[in-house]
Amino acid sequence: MKFFNKLLECIFLPSCGICEKLGEGYLCKKCGEKLEEYKLNLIEETTLKDFENIKIQKFYIMEYRDIIRKEILQYKFNGKAYLHKMFCEIIVKNKKTCEFLKNYDIIIPVPVHKSRKRWRGYNQSELIAKELAKRLGLKNDSNVLIKIKNNHIQSKLNKKERMKNVKNVYKVINKEKINNKNIIIFDDIYTTGATINECIKELKSANANKIGVLILAKD
Ligand SMILES: [Zn+2]
């Protein structure tokens, strides 16, 4: 059935990422309504005290639990790359998110190390960021911020270990591309913010103007 759906999708119709119903796009009406329960739409303004007191706005779209958690895990660890279209659909249908994104020029995904990307076959945040840029008319650049060290997986560490683990693992290349630009960093899951904060510091050191954060699901 799954193969048949995928075949049909290739010919003419996309199917719902959750229930696989054909004909209503990448997220059907019923599943879209079900997901309303997990909507967070939370904007948090934080100050990076240990780094030039930069003010950052972080936008969390959904809560990381139940069906959202299940779908993200399927997306990340079960090879279901096609689900990026459904996640993009969730984001572009959210008016508050689209309003928030209007303040920025470029969307940059949190990078993964090239060996991890090779292993998974894709960077989950990059696929969504690219699709978002296409649909919302933003610029997207996945080659500005790179991950230079293949560190331990964050999910198995505590807060202090996480901060240490991500130190100096990201690097900006092509600095001229972000000079004085308003940049939005996109990531799929937010837990302690250690990864995101490290990316912010790198981008800010490379002279980005304003930096914002867009998170699909907050743990
Ligand atoms: Zn559905």
Residues whose N, C-alpha, C, O or C-beta is under 5 A from the ligand:
A	BS01	ZN	C16 I18 C19 E20 K21 C28 C31
